[in-house]
Amino acid sequence: MSAAADSVSSFVFDMGIAVGSLDVVDETVSPGINYWEDQHFEQGFSWSPGNVSFGTITDAGIQRVEVRTADEIELKPTAKRAIVVPFSVSSSSRIIVTNIYAIQMIDFVPAGSYALIFETGDDDELWCRLTFVRSETAEPAVLIADDELSLTTPLLMEAEPLNGR
């Protein structure tokens, strides 16, 4: 199932949490999943061009995932963790959201450069929100850090493919 290309600016679905991460990958990027070094765990994400793995706030369960586009960064007041990274969507305009075991194709985000904001929390249910905001100069940052993160600077913005190890 995928979101309609020109009639939807957000899409919501449920996805299980597997190995404590949620991955966002441009469809044209191969192989798809990043290897996590210790610093990646400490900062809550593992990044390479067109491919980012975000650490979830729990290792198991079902979370409600919202993928959306917006004109500016606006965080949910109940977010326990929020991270922004640069992300480019290729001309195919298809993004894969995956937990390693399941995938969801998203095809309503136009090609271009973005600030990709990952937010997560556990109000009455586990949730995460992925927001794409147009930006040619997005700088990586941890906007909200929960107790599981141990931030060092600068953030590590390199990751090897998991299957390359």
C-alpha positions in Angstrom: 0.0 0.0 0.0 1.3 3.5 -0.8 0.1 7.0 -0.4 -1.4 8.7 -3.4 1.1 10.9 -5.1 -0.8 14.3 -5.5 -3.7 14.1 -3.1 -2.0 13.3 0.2 0.3 15.4 2.3 0.3 12.9 5.2 -0.1 9.2 5.7 -0.6 7.2 8.9 0.0 3.5 9.4 1.0 1.0 12.2 4.4 -0.7 12.1 6.0 -3.0 14.6 9.2 -2.0 16.3 12.1 -4.3 15.5 15.6 -4.1 16.9 14.8 -0.7 18.3 15.0 1.3 15.1 12.9 2.7 12.3 14.6 3.3 8.9 13.9 5.8 6.2 15.5 5.1 2.8 15.3 6.7 -0.6 14.3 3.9 -2.9 17.3 4.4 -5.2 19.8 3.9 -2.3 21.3 0.5 -1.8 21.6 -1.5 0.3 19.2 0.2 2.7 20.1 -0.4 6.4 23.0 1.3 8.3 25.4 -0.3 10.7 25.3 1.4 14.2 28.6 2.4 15.9 28.5 3.2 19.7 28.2 7.0 18.9 25.2 6.3 16.7 23.4 4.7 19.7 24.4 7.6 21.9 23.0 10.2 19.5 19.9 8.2 18.5 20.4 7.8 14.8 22.7 6.4 12.1 23.0 8.4 8.9 24.3 8.1 5.4 23.1 9.9 2.2 19.5 8.9 1.4 19.4 6.5 4.4 18.7 7.2 8.0 18.0 4.8 10.9 16.3 6.4 14.0 16.4 4.7 17.4 13.0 4.2 18.9 12.3 4.7 22.6 11.5 1.0 23.1 12.7 -2.2 21.5 9.4 -3.9 20.9 5.7 -3.1 20.3 3.5 -1.5 17.7 3.8 2.2 16.9 1.6 4.5 15.0 3.7 6.1 12.2 2.8 9.4 10.6 4.7 10.5 7.5 4.0 14.1 6.4 5.3 17.2 4.6 5.2 20.6 6.2 6.4 24.1 5.5 8.3 24.5 8.8 9.6 22.5 11.7 6.9 22.3 14.4 7.4 19.6 17.1 4.6 17.8 18.9 4.4 19.0 22.6 4.4 15.3 23.8 7.6 14.3 21.9 10.1 12.6 24.1 12.8 12.5 21.4 13.2 14.7 18.3 16.0 14.6 15.7 16.5 16.5 12.5 18.8 15.3 9.7 19.3 16.3 6.0 17.6 14.0 3.6 17.4 14.0 -0.2 14.5 12.4 -2.1 15.6 11.3 -5.6 13.6 11.9 -8.8 11.7 8.6 -8.2 10.0 10.4 -5.2 9.6 7.0 -3.4 10.7 6.5 0.1 10.8 3.3 2.1 9.9 3.3 5.8 11.0 0.0 7.3 11.7 -1.9 10.5 13.8 -4.5 8.7 10.9 -7.0 8.7 8.2 -4.8 7.1 8.2 -2.0 4.6 5.9 0.8 3.8 6.3 2.7 0.5 5.7 6.4 0.6 5.3 8.2 -2.7 3.9 11.7 -2.0 7.1 13.5 -1.0 8.4 15.4 -4.1 12.0 15.0 -5.1 14.3 17.5 -3.5 16.4 18.3 -0.4 14.7 18.3 3.1 15.2 18.6 6.8 13.7 15.2 8.0 12.4 15.5 11.5 11.9 12.3 13.5 9.8 12.6 16.7 8.6 9.9 19.0 6.7 9.4 22.2 4.4 7.1 24.0 1.2 9.1 25.0 -1.6 6.5 25.1 0.2 4.5 22.4 3.7 4.4 20.9 4.0 6.8 18.0 6.5 8.4 15.7 6.2 11.2 13.2 8.5 11.8 10.2 8.2 15.3 8.8 9.8 16.4 5.5 10.4 20.2 5.4 12.1 21.6 2.3 15.6 22.7 3.0 18.8 23.0 1.1 20.8 23.6 4.2 19.4 21.3 6.9 21.9 20.8 9.8 21.7 17.6 11.8 20.7 18.1 15.4 19.1 16.4 18.4 16.2 18.8 19.2 14.8 16.8 22.2 17.0 14.2 24.0 15.5 11.6 26.3 17.4 9.9 29.1 18.6 7.1 26.7 20.7 9.5 24.6 24.2 10.6 25.6 25.2 13.3 23.1 28.6 14.2 22.0 29.6 16.7 19.4 30.0 16.7 16.6 27.3 14.3 15.6 28.6 11.3 13.6 27.2 11.7 10.1 28.8 8.6 8.5 27.5 5.0 8.5 28.5 1.9 6.7 25.9 -0.4 5.2 24.9 -3.2 7.5 25.4 -5.9 4.9 28.9 -4.5 4.1 30.2 -5.7 7.5 
